Amino acid sequence: MAINSEEESYDLLLKGGHVIDPANQIDGKMDVAIKDKKIKQVAKEISSEKATKVVNVSDYYVVPGLIDIHTHVYRFQSSNGYIEGMVPDAHLISSGVTTTVDAGTAGWRHFIDFKENFIDTSRTRILVYINIASGGMVLQSTEQDPKELHPKITAGIAESYSDIIVGIKAAHYWVNQPWDSEHPPWASIDKALEAGDLCNKPIMVDFWPRPERPYTELILKKLRSGDIHTHVFGRPFPIVDKSGKVYDYMFEAKERGVIFDLGHGAGSFWFRNAIPAIKGGFVPDSISTDLHMGNINGPVVNMINVMSKCLSIGMPLYEVIMRSTVTPAKEIGRSDLGTLSVGSEA
C-alpha cells in the first residue's frame, strides 16, 4: 500500500522494516523514504536506486518518534526545588523519544528562563504543562499556598506561548496536611481548571485522594473532556475492587472524555492495579514515564522500559505504539506529531 507514489529521489531509504504507524493504520513490512527531513513515501516497495543512502532495517520495527507527555527536563538552580530535571538530549532520544512534555516543573515565574535556556537549545522537542503554582516545582512552597495559584497570569503565559505550552498542571497540593480555611481541598484543581477555561487548554492532574476530595469526584465531576489524570495505576487510586474488577466509574469517566495517563514515576505504577485493570479492558490512554534524575536509574529508566511493562501485561505491540505516538499527540493538540504521514517531520 503506497502512501505517496510520487517519483523522485530521496535522502534516506529505510528498507524492509516492520512499520507500525497507528495514525495511518499501518502494521507490516514497508519501506520508508525521507527527503529534506520529511517523510516522502511509505510503500511496500521503493526502489533503492532513488535513494542517496539505503539502510536495511529488515530486522527492526520502524515507528514514529515516541511522545512522552510526562517528564521533568527543566534543570533549575534552587535549594527549595521538588525535583531534579534530566537532560532530554541525553536521556530521551536514545530511547526513541523525539517529543516530550515537561509536566509542571516551571510555573509562570520561571517559564521564560526554562524556554530561553533549555527549550530553545534542545534537539528534543520540548513542550510544557505550565504549573498553576507561580513557582512550580522550583519553589515547592508555592504549590502549597493558594495565594500563589494565579489562573489569569498562568493563562496569559499559556496564550502568549501557545506553540509551546499545551496545558496547565496541578500537583502536590496539601497532600498530608489538615484542611483549613486557607487551604480548601480543591484549591489547586479549581484554579488550574479556571486557568484552563481562560486559555482553552486542558489540565493535567497529579492527585492524592482524601475523604474530603474523593477520586470519583475528580474524574466524574471536576475534570472536563480532554483533561488528564496522570499516575492512573498509582497505589492510592481505587480503580479495581478486591476481586480485581474495574470499577464502573472508571469507564464512565472515559465516556466523559477524561484522559488517563500512565505516568510511571518513582512509585506511581503498581502492577497490582495495572494488571487487573488492563486485563479488564481499562487501558491507559497514553503511556508516559514521569522521568527525572530521581528515577532514571530505576524503576523508570526510559520510555522503552515502561512500554515493555505494558507489553508484558498483555497489551498488543500495536496498541503500545499507538498509546506512545498518535494518542498522546492528540492529547496535546499536535496531530502533526506521532505519525509517519507523508509530509510529517522525520
N, C-alpha and C positions, 0 to 999 in steps of 0.2 A: 504494500500500500504506500504510494508516494504521497507525501505532503505537498511537495512542490517539485515539478518535473522540469523546471527551468534549466536550460542548457547554459552552463557557464563553468568557469574554473573556481577552485576552492583553495583556501589556505591550508586547511586541515581536513582529513577524512578519517573518521573513526569507523573501522571496518569490522563488520561481523559480530558486533556486541549484542547482548540481550538488552534491548531498550525497554525501560519501564517509564512511561510518561503518562500518568493518570489523567493529566489535563486534556490529553488527546486520545485517551483510551487505547494506548499502545502498550503491548506486553508481548514482545517477541524479538526475534533476530532482525536487526535493521542496521543500515549504515546511516551515519550522521555526518553531514558536511557543514563546514564552518568557513565563513569568509568575513573579514573585517570585524571579527569578534562577535558575529551574529550567526544564529542558526540559519542556514540557507536551504537545506534539504534534508528530509528524513525519508528514507526509502529502503526497500528490501535489497536493492542492488544499485549502487552508484559506482560508475567506472573509476578505477584508481588513476586512470590517465588524466582525469580532470583536476587532480589534487597536487599541490606542491609538496605536501607531506602526508603520508599514509601511516596510520598506526593500527596494527592488528589487535583488536580487543575482543577476539572471539571467546576468550575465557573469562570475560568480565561482564558485569552489569553496567549499563550506561543510564544514568538518571539525571534529572535536572539538579542544579545546585540546591542543596538542602537549606531549609529555612528553620532556624532555631529562634522561636519567638520569646524565649525567656532565658536571658543571660545577664551577666553584670560585667561590663567592659570599661566602665569609667574608672580610671586609676587615679583617684583624687588623693590629695595630701591632707589628711586630717586625723587627729588622735581621737576624735569623737565619732568616727565612722562605724557603720554597722557591718560592712562587708568589704573585702578586697577584690577589686576587679582584676580580670585577666586580660592578656593581650590577644585579641581576636586573630590577628595575622599569624600568630604562633600556635594557637590552640584550636582554631576553628577550621581554617582552610584545609589543614591536613586530614580532617575527618569529613570533608566534603561539604561543609557549611560555607556558603557564599554570602548569605544574608542573615543577620542576627538582629534581634530587638533587645536593647538594654531595658530591663524591666524595673524602672523606677529608682535607679541608683541616684539620679540627679533630679532635684526639684528646680523650680524656676530660678533660684538664686545662683545655681551653678551650671545651668544648661549651656550658657554661652561658652564658658571655659571647656565644658565637655565637647561642644561642637568644634570649636576652633583648634583645640589641642589634641583631640582624639578622633572624632568622627571624620573631620575633613582630611586627616592624614592617613587614614586607614585604607588598605586594599580591600578588606572585607567591608561589604555594605552594612553600615550600622544605622538602624532606625531606633526609635525611642518611644517607650511609655514614660511620660514625664510624671514624676511623683506629685501627688496633690499636696504633700507637705513641702514647705518652702525650701527646706534644707535636704530633702530626700533622705538618702542613707548616708550622706556625708555628715550631716548634723543629726544624729539619731534622735535627739530630744525633740526635734520638730515634728516627728511622726507621732509623738505622744501628746502634742499640745494643740487642741482645736483652734487656738488663736493663730496658729501657723498654717492652717489649711485655707488656701486662698483660691476659690474657684474662678473668680474673674481674672486674676493675674495669670493663673495657670492656663486658662482657656485662651487668653490673649497670646501667650507664648506659643501655644499649640497652633493657633491660627496663623501666626506670623511665620512659623516654620513647619507648615503642614506637609512639606515634602519629606520631612524627617520624623516628626512626631506623629505617631499613628494612634495614640490613645493616652489615657490617664491611668496611673497606678495608685492603688490604695493598699497599704500593707502595715503590719506590725503594730497596729494601734491598740494600746492599753490591754495587752494580752492577759496579764496575770494580776492586774490591779483592780481594786474595788471601784465600781462606778460611783460618780458623784455628780453634782450639778454642773461642774466644769468639764466633766468627761462623760457625756452621754454615750450609750453603747454603739450607736450607728454614726457617730460624727464623721469619721474618716470616709466611710462608704457614701454617706449622703452628700458630703462635699465633693467627692470625686464624681458622683452622678450629676451634681449640679454643673461642674466644670464640663463634663461630657455633653450635657444638654446644650451648654453655651457654645461649644465649638463643634458640635455634631460629630463627636468621636466616641468610640467605645471605651469602657474602663476594664482594666484587669485587676482582679482582687486576690490578694494573699490574705486569707481569712482564718481566724481561730474561733470556732463556735463556742458560745457560752449560753447558759439558760436565758439570759436577757437578750441575746441576739442569736437565735437558733438558725441552724443551717438551712432549714426548709424556708424560713422567711427570706433569707438571702436569695436563694435560687428560684423561689416561686413568686416573690413579691418585689424585692428590691432590684435585682438585675434585669436589664432590658434585653431585648433581642440584639445579639451581637456582642454583648458584654461577656467577659471571660472569667471563669473561676479557675485559677491555676492551682497546682498541687492536689488534683482531684483524688488521687489514691493515697493521700497522706493519712496518718493514723487517726486524727480527730474527726474524720468525716463519716457520718452514718450513711454509707451508700449501699451496704448489704446487711441483711439481718443475720441472726446467729446461725441460720441454716445455709447461708451463702447466697440467698436470693436477693436480687437487686430490688431496692425499694421502688415502688411505682412512681414516687415523686421525682426520681432521677430522670425517668423518661418523660414525665410531664414537663420538667424544666427544659429538656431538649426540645420538646414540641413548642415551647415558648420562644425558642431561639437562643437560649443561654448556651454558651460555648464552654466546654470542659477541656482544659489543657492539662497535660501530664505533669510538667514542671517537676522533674525528678528531685533535684536538690540533694542536700546532705542527709536529709531524713524524712523526705516527703513522698517516698514511693514505697508502699508496703505491699508485698506480694499477697498478704492475707486479704487485702482489699482488691488489688488489681486482678488476681487470678479469677476469683468468682465473678467479678464484675464483667471482665472481658468475655469469659465463657458464657455469661448470662446475657450477652448481647449489648452490654453497655461499654462501648469503646471510647477512648479519649478522642475528641475531635482533632486535636493536634498533639504531636509529640515534641516535647522540649526538655531542656536539661536543667535550667537554673544553674548554669555553670559559673563558677567563680574560683578564686585561688584556694578557697577552703575545702573544695570537693574535687578538684581537678585530678588528684592522685587517688581518688576513690571517695565515695562509691560511684560518682558520675563518670569521670574520666573524659568522655566525649559523647557526641551525638550518636555515633555508631553504636557505642556500648548500650545506650538507652534504647535505641531502636532494636537492638538484638534481644533485649529483655522482652519487648513486646512480641517479637518473633518467637521466642522460646515459650511464651504463654500460649501461643496458638494463632496470633494474628497472621494472616497471609502476607507474604512479602509485598505484593502489590498494594495492599492496604497500608502497610507500614510506610512504604514510599509515598503513597498518597497523603498520609497524615503528617508527612515531613516535608511536603513540597506544595502541592496545589491548595490543600486545605488551609494551612497557615497563611498562604499568600492571600486567600480570600478574607481571612480573619483580619488581616492588617490592611485590607483595601488595596492590595498590589497584585492584581491579576496578571500583570506583565512578568511576574516572577514565578518560580517553581514550575516551569514548563519548558519543553523543547519545541514549542511552536515556531514556525518559520518567522524570522524577524526578531525573535527574542534574543536577549543577551546570552552569549555562550559562556 
